[in-house]
Amino acid sequence: MNQRRLCKGLDCGKEATLQCPSCIKLDIAGSYFCSQTCFKDNWAVHKRTGEPSGSDPWPGYKYSGPLRPLYPLSPRREVPADIPRPDYAETGIPLSELSVKSSSTIEAVSEADLVVLRKVCQLGREVLDIGLAAVKPGVTTDEIDRVIHEATIARGAYPSTLNYNGYKKSCCISVNEVICHGIPDQRPLQEGDIVNLDVSLFKDGFHTDLNETMPVGKIDDEASRLIKTTRECLENAIATVKPGGLYRDLGNVIEKHAKSQGFSVVKSFLAHGIHRHFHCAPNIPQYARNKGIGVMKVGHVFTIEPMINVGTWKDQMWPDDWTAVTADGKRSAQFEQMMVVTKTGVEVLTARRV
């Protein structure tokens, strides 16, 4: 599929087809310009930084850390007309989800529906792994969004995040101090970054949702330990899932391990039920001593997705009303899997099949 690209000239944003020859040699994706004139006008900055030219959309905003967004954003990516869509695809309003938002009733998914859901979840795993394979220094998060979008529609699926409550992109990509819901933009990944790819897709009437954090090139020991601990927090929590378990106890397991390694647990964002609705009951806090509601029963389908920070657990929101970052600007990591409660324990639907 031909992808419309925007010029990386400062405050330009015109359609672009010319790629920087130096970036082609260095295998740096995404550095396109609308004309030779625009390329020459921006060359002084472009060659010095090794990044596409662009701008901070909120120059007066007080950021908590060093990361900055790099705009303009690329246009909303198109989904072929023959791919079925969730109810919010055009309006941005998830009406069916809103109709059950106030309910604490947890639906048990039938065996027949689980057959479909397993297939959808494995498609989500395939798409996430394709996105992870695209991660390297010099690649923009917008380029990774393109890769994920195209892999999603190639499987006859709709990217669940696209226009969900107005969200502009086909996945969430969160770098360094971004906790979650980072919007893919023109910033190239840099050696030493950590990056989370959060992939969701909708197919055959069901959603799937999963994410992973990985290093960009060589990272420092603290970042490596953060990623390892976050993965372990998820694994430890999954190991406790069984019929009769309390959803509120998952947070105790997660925070115990995070604190033992000197890290903190984000409190503002929850794990959640998911099947026909992108988000539904149960709503699962992932920190200790919470007041989460519900008892695990066979057929319950939900995510566990701990967000673990190097410093404070507190967060703040960028002016886009999506990007959540750590309040102290220190790094954050997350891992997410989607699972179903079984008679004997748990089946991780989004697990990587060996």
N, C-alpha and C positions, 0 to 999 in steps of 0.2 A: 504494500500500500504506500503511495506517495505521501510523505509527511510535510506539511507546510511548516517552514522554519522562519524564525524572525531574526532580523539583523541584530548583532551584538554591539553595534555602535551606540555610544552613550546617548540615551534618551531617543533612540531612533525607532526601533520596533517595526520597520517595514519588512515585507516579505523578502527572504534572502536565499540565494542559490550559490554564491561564491564562498568557498571555504579557504581559510588561511592556509597557505602552502606549508608553512613551518609547523602548524598544528597537525597537518596530515603526516608529515615525517615523524613527528613525536607521538603519533597515534592519540592525539587529544581530540575527543569528539565534541561536536556542538558549536565550533567557532565559525559561524557563518556571517557574511556581510552582504548588504543589498547591492553594493557597487564598489568599484575600485576606488572611487573618491572617498566613500565612507570608510573603507578599509585603511586608506592612507591617512585620513584625518584621525583615526583612532589607533594608529600603529604605535605611537610613542607609549601609550598606556598598555596596549595589548602585549607588546614584546617585553615590557618590564615586568609585568605581573604573571604572564603565562596564562591569564584567564580571559574569558570573553569580557568585553567592556559592558558595563551596565550601571545600574544605580541603586542605591538604597532608597526604598520608597518612603521611609520615615526618618529622614536625617536628624530630626530633633528628638527622636525617641531615646530614652535612657535604657539601653540594653543591659541585661544582667551579666553577659559574658562577651567574648570576642566575636562570635558568629554574627554575620550580617546576611540578610536576604539580598538577592541580586535579581532585580527586575529589568525588563518587563517579563511577565509570565507569558508562556506560549498560549495560543488559543486552545479552547476546549477541544479535546480530541473526539473524533466522530466514531460512532458505533453503527455498524451496518443495520439497515432497517429491518432485516429479517431476524435479528437477534432479540429474543424476548427481554423486556425491561421490567424492573421493579416499578411500583406505582409513583415513585418520586422522580423518575428519570427526566421528565419534562418540567415539572413544577418545582422540584426541589423539596416538596413536602411529603414525608412518608406517612400518608394518611392511615394505612392499615396498622403501622407501628404505633402511631399516636392513639389509636383506638384502644390499645391494651396497655398504654404507658402507666396508668395508675393501678393496674392489677398486679398482685403478687402471686397469682396463680401460675404455676410452672407446668407447662404442657409436656406430657410424655410422648415422644415421637414413636410412631408405630414401626414395626419391623419392615413393613413394605416401604415406608418413607425412608427408613435408614438405608435401604439398598440404594436409593437414589442419592441420599446425602453422602454416603461413602464415596461415590464416584465424583460428586462435586468437590468434596474436600480434597481428593487426590489431584484433581485438576488445579485447585488452589496451590497445592504443594508444588506441582510442576511449574506453575507460573512464578512462585516465589523463588524457586531454585534458578530459574532463568534470569530473574532480576539480580539475584546474588552473584551470579556468574559475570554480570556486567559491571560490577563494582571494581574500580581501580582508580588510582590517582589521575586526575585530569578529566574524568568523565563528569558531566553535569548531572545533578539530580533530575533535571528535566529530561535528559536523554534516557536515564533509567526508567522514568515514568513512561516514556515512549515504548521502551522495550517491554515493559510489563503490560501496557495497554494492548500492544499488538499481539503478545502471547495470549492475552485473555480473549480477545475477539477471535483469534485463530481457533480457539476451542469452543466457539459458539456461545461464549459467556459475556455477561455485562460486568464491567468493573464496579463493584457495589458502592465505592466511595464517590463515583462521578455524579455530581449534582445532589448528593445526599445532604439535605439541609443547606444546599448551595455550594458545597465543596467543589473546587474547580478542577481537581485532578483525578487520575485513575488509580492512585495509591497514595499512601503517606510515606514520606522519607524524612527521618529525623536524625540530624547530625549533631554529635558532641553534646552540648547542653540542652538540646531539644529533647523533651521527655516523650512527646507524642504529637501526632497530627501535623508534622512538618509538611509544608507545601513545596513540591518540587519546583525549582527555579533554575536560574542560569549559573549558579555558583558551582564551579568544578570541585569535586572531592580532592582533598589534599592528603599527601602522605602523613600518617599519624592520626587522621580522623578516625572516629568510630561512627558507623551509620546503621540505622535500623530501617529495614524495608517492611512495611505493613501492607499485606495484599489481601484483598477481599473480592470475591466474585459471586455473581448470581446466575444460576442456570437451573433449568427444570423446576423452577419454583422455590429454590432453596439458596441461601447464602452460605459462604464459608469465609473464615477470617483467621489469619495466622501471621506471625511476624518473627523476624530474627535480627539480632545485632551482630555485625561483623567488623573486623578491622579493615582499614584502608591502608594497604602496605604494612610497614613496620610500625607498631604502636608501643607505647611505654608500658612498664610493668603495672602501673595503677589501672590503666585502661584494660589490660589483659585480665587482671584480677576482677575488675568490675564485670566484664562480659562473662567470665567463668562463674562468678557468684550468682549472677542473674539467671543464667541457665540452670544452675543448681536449685535456685529458689523455685523455679517452675517445676523441675523434676521432682523435688521433694513434695510439693503440693499435689501434683498428679498422683503420686504414690499413695496418698491418703484417701483418694476418692473411692467411695463404695456406697452401696445402699445403706441408708440410715445415718450417713455422715452429715454434719452440719456445715452449711456453706460458710458460716462465720468463722469456722475453725481453720479454713485455708489461710486466712491472714496471719494467724498465729504461727503457722509453719513457715510462711514466707519471711515474716519479720524476724523470727528467731535466727534463721540462717543469715539473713542480710546483716543484722546487727553483730553477729559473731565475727563477721569479716570487716566490721567498721563502716558499713554503709547504711543508708536510710531507705525507707519505703515511701513512695508517693501515695498520698491519701486522696487526692482530688479526682482520680479516675478509677473506674470500676471494671472488673470482668463482668461478663453478661451472658444471658441466654441468647441463642441464635438458632434459627432454622428457616421458617418462612419469613420471619422478621429479622432484619439486620441486628436489632437490639431489642431484647425483651427480658422478662423475668427468667431466672433469678438475677438480681443485681448484687454483685459480689465484691465487697471491700477486700483489699489485699494487704491490709495492715492489721496489727494485733489489737485485741480488745475492741472489736467493732460490733455493730449491731445488725449485721446482715441477717436476712430472713430466709428461712427455708431449710428443708431436709432433703437430702439426695435420694432420688428414687430411680428405679430402672426406667430408661428411656429419656431421662433428662439430658439435654444437649446444651453445652455452655463452653465458654472459654475460660482459661486461666492465663493471665498476662501481666506478671509483676513488672513494675517500673522501679528500678533501683538507682539511687543517686550516690555519688561520691560524697557530697556534702549534705546540705539541708534537704529535708523532704518537701519543703515548700516550693511552690511554683508561681510563675507569673505568665500572663498571656501577651503575646505580641498584638499589635493593632489590627492584624488580619482576623482576630477573634477565633483562630484555629490553633496557631502554633504555641504550644505550652513549653516553657523552658524552666530550668531550675532557677530559683530566686537568687542564688549566689553565683551563677554562671559556671558551676562545675558540671562535669559530665554525667550523663544518665544512660542507662541501657534497659532494654526490654526484650523479652521473649514471650511468644504467645502460641498456644496450641488450642485446638477445638476438640472436644471429647464427648462421649456418651457414657452414662452410668449403665453398667451391665449387672447381671445377677451375681457375678463373681468379683466385680470391681469396676474397671474402667477400660474403655477402648479409645485410644487417641486417634481420632479420625483424620487428622492432618499430619500424622507422623510420616517421616521420610521412610519409604519402603526400601529395604536393602536388597 
